[in-house]
């Protein structure tokens, strides 16, 4: 039996960087769609991009073939190129500094291993309907929901998780 094929579109937004942020994911399986949205009162855009992908993968109830579409080069390059080196170097960069957001990178790796994930970069703000949709949802979450949510980090170098 083949795995279900799910298309996921993600985006993160931040009002200031760091500042209040929001994330959104659109999951599509055939004709079925589900929107996921979240926010944090204090975070970075990169953390919101990672949260969108992480929450989308965690929402899947069984192993799937996932086409995850993101406009974040940080997310796509991080998961497809950099993370293997970071792991090999004890979660240190080439400059021997701790990898930022490693709490989310580790969680994302764990969530992704249950699925066959194809990481697809799409140009943001280029008229792609699903990307425009999740961009709007993430921006709205940052503007309207973030103040009521806990921070996602204490400062740029100290994640709360």
Secondary structure as GFF3:
##gff-version 3
##sequence-region A 1 161
A	DSSP	beta_strand	4	16	.	.	.	ID=ss1
A	DSSP	beta_strand	19	29	.	.	.	ID=ss2
A	DSSP	beta_strand	32	43	.	.	.	ID=ss3
A	DSSP	alpha_helix	45	59	.	.	.	ID=ss4
A	DSSP	beta_strand	64	70	.	.	.	ID=ss5
A	DSSP	alpha_helix	73	77	.	.	.	ID=ss6
A	DSSP	pi_helix	78	82	.	.	.	ID=ss7
A	DSSP	alpha_helix	83	88	.	.	.	ID=ss8
A	DSSP	alpha_helix	102	112	.	.	.	ID=ss9
A	DSSP	beta_strand	116	121	.	.	.	ID=ss10
A	DSSP	alpha_helix	129	144	.	.	.	ID=ss11
A	DSSP	three_ten_helix	146	148	.	.	.	ID=ss12
A	DSSP	beta_strand	153	155	.	.	.	ID=ss13
A	DSSP	beta_strand	158	159	.	.	.	ID=ss14
###
